Amino acid sequence: MIKPRILKKGDTIGVIATSDPITEDSIEEINKSVKLIEKLGLKVKFGKHAYGNPLRLWRDSKT
């Protein structure tokens, strides 16, 4: 089993994709979470798919 190293101050956490897109309604909650992570000394980086979920749009178009 491969075990990742322990996170330390200055490391970056990447948000690749969320289960739902980040919208105006959720941005306040997202910002609170980012601030909490940054208080721990970590950095947060959002990937291009964090702001929208193309698979969700595809799934919704099939129904």
Backbone torsions as a table, in degrees:
resi	resn	phi	psi	omega
1	MET	NA	133.4	177.3
2	ILE	-90.8	126.2	178.9
3	LYS	-111.1	127.5	177.5
4	PRO	-69.5	155.9	178.2
5	ARG	-71.0	158.9	179.8
6	ILE	-70.0	137.5	177.3
7	LEU	-67.6	143.0	177.0
8	LYS	-131.7	164.8	-179.0
9	LYS	-53.7	136.6	-179.8
10	GLY	95.6	-15.1	177.2
11	ASP	-69.7	160.4	-179.4
12	THR	-112.9	134.4	173.4
13	ILE	-102.2	127.0	179.7
14	GLY	-101.2	129.1	174.0
15	VAL	-98.8	105.4	-175.3
16	ILE	-78.9	-51.3	-179.9
17	ALA	-156.6	146.7	176.6
18	THR	-103.5	163.6	179.5
19	SER	-69.9	-26.2	174.6
20	ASP	-131.3	153.3	179.6
21	PRO	-65.8	153.6	175.0
22	ILE	-78.0	122.2	-177.5
23	THR	-122.3	175.1	176.9
24	GLU	-56.8	-36.7	-178.4
25	ASP	-66.7	-29.6	-175.8
26	SER	-102.3	-7.2	-172.9
27	ILE	-62.3	-35.7	179.6
28	GLU	-63.8	-43.5	179.2
29	GLU	-66.3	-39.7	177.6
30	ILE	-62.1	-46.1	-179.7
31	ASN	-61.5	-38.8	177.3
32	LYS	-62.8	-41.4	179.8
33	SER	-65.4	-41.9	179.2
34	VAL	-63.0	-43.7	179.4
35	LYS	-61.3	-39.8	178.7
36	LEU	-63.5	-44.0	179.0
37	ILE	-64.7	-41.4	179.4
38	GLU	-66.3	-31.3	176.1
39	LYS	-62.5	-27.9	178.1
40	LEU	-79.4	-2.1	178.5
41	GLY	90.6	10.9	180.0
42	LEU	-101.2	159.6	176.1
43	LYS	-105.4	153.9	179.4
44	VAL	-123.4	131.7	178.0
45	LYS	-129.2	130.7	179.4
46	PHE	-99.1	132.0	176.1
47	GLY	-79.7	170.3	-176.0
48	LYS	-64.0	-26.4	-178.8
49	HIS	-88.6	-2.2	179.0
50	ALA	-69.6	-22.9	-176.4
51	TYR	-94.7	-0.9	177.3
52	GLY	-170.0	149.1	-177.8
53	ASN	-116.9	94.8	-177.6
54	PRO	-60.6	-30.1	178.7
55	LEU	-67.5	-36.0	178.9
56	ARG	-64.6	-42.5	178.3
57	LEU	-62.8	-39.8	178.9
58	TRP	-64.9	-44.8	-178.9
59	ARG	-62.3	-44.5	-179.4
60	ASP	-64.6	-30.6	-179.3
61	SER	-74.7	-18.1	-178.9
62	LYS	-83.2	-14.6	-176.0
63	THR	-91.5	NA	NA
